[in-house]
Amino acid sequence: MSAAAGTVTRTYKFLEASIGKKVVMAVTGCILFLFVIGHMLGNLQIYIGAEQLNAYAAKLHSLGPFLWVIRGFLLLTVLTHITVAIQLWLMNRRARPDGYIKQGWVQASLSSRTMIITGPMIAGFIIYHLLHFTTGQLLAGGLATTADGHINVYANVVHGFSYLPAAVVYIISMILLGYHLSHGVWSMFQSVGWNHPRYMPLVRIIATAAAILIAAGNISIPVAVLAGVIHL
């Protein structure tokens, strides 16, 4: 067997093992976590005003084909994260006897034991979010544009969240995202072996605080629109 073939075989065996899948979960989770932070910071520019938010959106679209490369990479990351999560869940289900399942369920935190539920729900929200604000199929009247032909993100956000059911869906989804992140960020360190008892409690606190801030930042936008703080 050649060195290259041996490397491929070892890599395959590693990825098929539970530890390998956990590492993949950690890496893809880290990428998505960083994206969520960046996405939130970009969206919060709505508080500066329409000109700022639309200029930010126009700058992103000016990336042209590279923007689609980024979107494709993120889509692949999401699909990999979901696929491996399901594989790990099925492996754990097959490995646990009934008594262990009952004991683990009681001891698990709310966020950890709902990961397999919140994950697919968040995935469904991503599809809804893209159809709502990216392609505009679910936005009444379609996407608005500025005088120079660019997408009027500010107007679309105000218009979209002025519809109460859409705002409620977004708020609920962000709460689910907060639960998912609060456990996901913490378990990411465990998956790669960085779980020293001295600093893991601090990591848990930081992960929870980050999840709350992200959820609160995103939720503040539809709430501000409904309250009339952000308006056309």
PyMOL commands that set and color helices and strands:
alter all, ss='L'
color gray80, all
select helices_A, chain A and resi 3-16+18-47+50-61+65-95+98-107+110-113+115-134+153-161+164-191+200-226
alter helices_A, ss='H'
color red, helices_A
deselect
rebuild
show_as cartoon
